[in-house]
C-alpha cells in the first residue's frame, strides 16, 4: 500500500557548503567529476595548482551532494563516497550537506538515480544564464519524498539488498560468458598448437601483405566504407560502424577488399594490436585504413577462415607481445614481424574440420552472449522499477 510521505524541497533538508582553497603552485589536487544519469561521482585526473583557471577550489567530503551545474539536467548529481573524500571541485560543482537529523545520505544517493529527480533538475535548469545551467538556489527547490529518518534507513537497506542481488546475478552471468570465451581460446591452442601439426611461417602461405591507405581528415565522411582498427573484433568485424572514405578508382583498385581478405591491425595499444578480421561475402565493398594491413593467403595451402582463427589465438598474441615495438603509447607490428608469425599448418581437410568444430563452439558462445544481453536488459529495468516503488512507499 502506498504511504503518504511529505514531499519537501531540498532546502529543508540540505544546506550549501563551501570549503574554499586557493590553488597553490606545486600542490597536487585530486579532481572530482560527476557522471550522467545518476551513475555517481568519480575521480578525475590530478593536477598541479598551476594548471587551473579557477581562483578557488572547494574540498569535498563524504556524503556531500555534488551538482554539475551544466549537466544536472541530465542526471549529473551524486553523493560523494568516502573514497572521493578529499578531492576538489571547481565552482561549476556546487556542494550541499544533508542535514543528518532529517536526511540520510544514502536516501538522496538513490533518489539521484530516478527519472523524476532528473526531470526536476531539467525543469529548474531551463533558461538560466541562457545555458541551461542550474543555479544552486534553484537546485534546492527540487522536491523529494521524506519519510522519517528511521524509515529512510530501513528502505535504503532494502534497496541495497536488492541491488546487491541484481549485481551478483549479473556478475555470475558475465563470468559464465567469459569462462566460455576462455574455453574457445584454450580449444584453439590445444587443437592447433598441441596436435603435432607441422609449423610454417605466415610468409610461406602469403600471397600479399599490404599496409592500408592514409588520407587527410577532409576525405573522411563520404565515399565508400573503410575498415578501421575499431571495426576489428577478432575473426568477426563490426560492419555497422564503418566510416566512409573518399577514394579514387585507382586507389580502390589498390586498397579495395574482397571476400577472403584478412584485415590485420598493425597499430594499436599493446593489448589490442594484432587483431585480425576476416572479410566474407556479407561485407560491403570497402577499403582499409593505414593502421591496418591486408593479408591475402594462398587458398591452396591455408583456408582464410583457419588463418583468422590462428592469428587471433592466445599463442600468437603472446608472439605479438614479444615482437611489437612501442612508441608514443601505441604498439606497432611491421611486415617483418607479421611475415614471421609461426603457424601450425595441417592439411586443408583437417583445417576445414577444425574451422567447423570451432565455429560450432563459437555459435554456442554467441547464443550465450545473446541470452546475456537479453537478461542485461531485464536487470537494467529492475533497478528503476525498485526505486520507483521505494520512493512511492510501495517497497
N, C-alpha and C positions, 0 to 999 in steps of 0.2 A: 504494500500500500504506500502511496506517495506521501511523504512527510512535508508539512508546511513550514519550511525553514524561512527565516527572514532573508531578504535579498538586500545586501548593503554595498555601498561604494567602497572601493579600496581605501579611500581616505579615512574611513572609520577604523581600519584595521592595519594600516601600514603608514609609515612616515618617511619622507625623503631623508637620505643620509649622504653626507659628503665627508670624505677623509682625504682632503687635498694634499698633494705633494708636488712641489716644483721639480720637474725633471732635472737631474744633475748629470753633467757630462762625466763619463767614466763609470756611472752606476747603471747596472742592468735592471730592466723592468720586464717582468713576465706580463704579457698582454692577454686579455680575455676577449673572446668573441662569443656571439650567440647565434646558434643555428636557427633556420626557419622551421615553421610548423611544429613548434613545441619539442624540437629534438634536443634542447638543452644547451648549456654553455660549454665552451671548450677552450683549451689553452692555445693561443696563437704563438707566433714567433717571439722570442725575447729580443729586446732592442736596447741599445745604449741611449742614455738620456739626450745625447746629441742628435738622435735620429728622428725625433718627433717635432711636429709643428705646434703641438699643443703647449700652452703655458703651464697647465697643471694636469696631473693625473689624479684619479681617485682610487684609493686602495679598496679592494673588495674583501668581504669576509663571508664565511659560510652562512648560508640561509638568507643572504641579501637577495632581493628581487632585482634583477638587472634587465633593462629595457633597451633595445636598439631603436632609437628614435625613428630612423628611416624605415626599418623593416618590421616594426611591431605589427603593422597591418597584415603582415604575412607570418604571424606567429613567432616573431623573434623576441621572445620574452622567456626568461628562465630563472630558476632559483639556484644560487651558487652552491656548489658542493664543497665539502671540506678540502678535497684535493686542489681546488682552484682558489682557496683562501690565500690571500697574499698577492694575487695578481692585480693588475692595474687596468682601469678603464678610462677612456677619454670622456670628454663632455658629451659625446654622442651617445653615451650609455649611462643615463641617469640610474641611480640606485635608490632602493627603498628597503626599509627594515620592517618586517612584520612585528606587530605588537603581540608579544608572546602570550599575553593573558587572553587574547582573543583569537589569534590566528596561528595555526600550526603550519610551519614552513612547507611540509610535505603536502598539506591540503592545497596550498596555492601551486605547488610544483605540478600536481596532477591537473589542476584547473587550466594551467597554461597549455595543456595538450588537447584542449577541447575546441570545437568549431565555434561555439557560442562566444568563447573568450576572444578568439581571433577576429570574429565578426565585429565585436565591440571595439577592439583596437583599430580595426579598419575604419569604422564609423567615426571614431574620435580623431583619426588622422586626417580626415578629408579637409582639404582647403587650408591646412596650416602652413604658413610661410610659402604657399604655392608649391610645396614639395612633398605634400602628404606625410609630413613628419608628425609624430605625436608629441605634444608638449607634456612635461611631467605633470602639470596640474590637470590636464585632460586625462592622462593615464589613470590618475587617482579617482576619476569618476566612473571607471569601469566597474560594473556590479558583479558580485559573486554571491552564491548561496553561503550562508554562515550558520551552521548548527553550533551547539555548544562545543567547547574545546575537547571535552571528553569524547563526544560523538565523532568529532573530526578524526581523533586518533584511532577510534575503532574502525571507521570506514577506510581510512588510509591503510590500516593493517590488512583489511580485506582486499583492497585494490592491489596492494603489493604482493600479497599471497597469490592472487590470480595471475598477476603479471609475471611472477617468477615461474609459475607452472607453464604459462604460454611460452616463455623464453626457453625453458628447458625442453619442451616438446619440439620447438623449432630447432634447438641445438642438436637434439638427437636425430632429427630428420636430415639436417645438414651433414652431420657426422656420417650418416649412412651413405649419402651421396659421395662424400669424399673418400670413404673406405672403398666404395665401388670403383671410383676412378683409380684408386691405388691398385686395385686388383687388375685393372686394364693394363696399367704401366708394368706391373710385375709379370703379367702374362706375356706382354710384348718382349720383355727382356728374357724371360725363360724360354719362350718359343724360338725367338730369332737369334739370341746370342748364346744360348746354352744347349743348343741342339746339335752342335758339331758341324754346322754348315760352313763351307769354305768362305774365307774372308776376301774381300777385294776393297779397293778404294773407289770412292764415288767417281773419280776421273775415268775408271775403267768402264763405266756404263753411261757416261755423259756424252751427249751429242753437242750440248751447248750450255754455257753458263754466262748469262748476260746481266750486267747491272742495269737498273731501271732509269727512267727518264727524269731529268730535273728541269723544271720550268719556273719562272718567277711568279709571285702571287697573282699578278693580273691575268694570268692564263687559267686560273682556277675558278670553278663555279659554273662553267659552261663547257660544252663539248661532249666527250664520251666518258663513261665511268673509268676510274683509275683505282687500282688496288694499292692502298696504303698499309703501313705496318699495323695500323689499328684494326684492319679488316681480317687479319690472320689470327685464328683462334685454335690453331692446331691443324689437323688434316682438313677440317671444315673451315669455311670462311664466312664472315658475316657480309652478305651482299646487300643488306638493307641500308647500309650507311656508306655506300660507295660515293666518293666525291667526284665531280665532273672535272675534266681537264681538256683544254683546247689543244689538240694536236693536229699537225698537218697530215695529209695522206702518206707522205714519205715517212714521217715519224711513226705513224701507226704501223706501217709495213715493218719497221724495225722493232717497235716496242709493243705491238699487239700481242694478245694472248689467245691461246686456243685450248680446247679440252685436252687434258693430259699434261699440261704445263704445271710445274711445281714452282710456287712463288715462295722464295726463301727470304726471311727477314734478316738482313745482314748488319743492320744498325739499330740498336735499341738499348734498353737497360740490360745489365748483365744477366738478370734472371729471365728475360724475355727474348733476347737475341737468339736467332736460330729457329724461331717458329716457322713452320713450313705448311703452306696450304696447297691443296690440290684443286685445280680447275676442272670442273665437269661440264657436261653439255648444258646443265641448268644455268650456268653463269652467262650474263650478257657479254657482248663484245666489249673488251676492256683493255686497258694498258696497265702499267705498273710503275710506281714511283722509284726514285733513286735510292731510297733506303732499303729497297728490296732487290732481289736477284731472281731472274727467271732461269729455272733449270729444266732442260729437256733431256730425257733419258732415252736410251736405245731400248725400244719395246721388245726387241728380240732377246734382250738379256735380263731386263728387270721391268716389272709392272709399276707404273706410276703410283698406283694405289698402295703397293707394298713399300715403295720408296718413301712415300709420305708418312706411313706408319713408323718406319725405322728412324727417319730423320727427326721425328718428334719423341723418340723413346728416351728413357732416363739415361741409358748408357751413352747415347750420342749427346745428350745435353751435358753430361759430365765432360765429354770431349770438348764441347764448345767452351765450357768454363776454363779449361786448361789452355785453350788456344787463343781466346779472344784478346783483343787489345782495348784497353780502357783509356778514354780521352774525354775530358770535359763532361764527366758524368755519363757518357754513352759508351757502349761496348761495340766493337766492330769485328766482324769476321770477313777477311778478304778472300779473294778467289782461290789462293793457295790453300788456305785453311779448309775451304769448302771442298775443293777437289780431293783433299787428303782424307776426308771423312771415311772411317772404316765401316764397311757394310757387310753383313752376312748375306751370302748370295746362294740360296737354294735354287733348285730348278724352277722353271716357270709354273709347272703344275703344282709344286709344293707352295710357291708363293700364292697362287690362287686359293689353295686350301687355307693358308694362314689368314689371308685377307677375308675370306668368307667367315672363318671362325671368329676373328676379332670384330668384324662388322656386326655379326650376330650378338656378340657380347656387348658391343657399343650400343646397339639398338635397345638392349635391355636397360642399360645405364640411361639412355635418352628417355625411356619411359619413366624411369625413376625420377629423373630431373623434372619431367613434366608434372608428375604427381607432386613433387616438392614445390613447384611453382604454384600449383593449384591450392595446396594446403597453406602456402605462404599467404595467398590472398585471404584465406579464411582466418589465419592468425592476425593479419593486418586489420581485418574487420572486427575482431573480437575486442581489442582494447577500446576503440571508440564506443562500442556498444556498452562495455562495462562502465566506462567513465560517464556515459550519458545516464545510465541507471543510477550510478553512485551519486551524482550531483542533483538528481531528482528525488533522492531519498528512497530509491527502489531497490537498492542492492541488498 
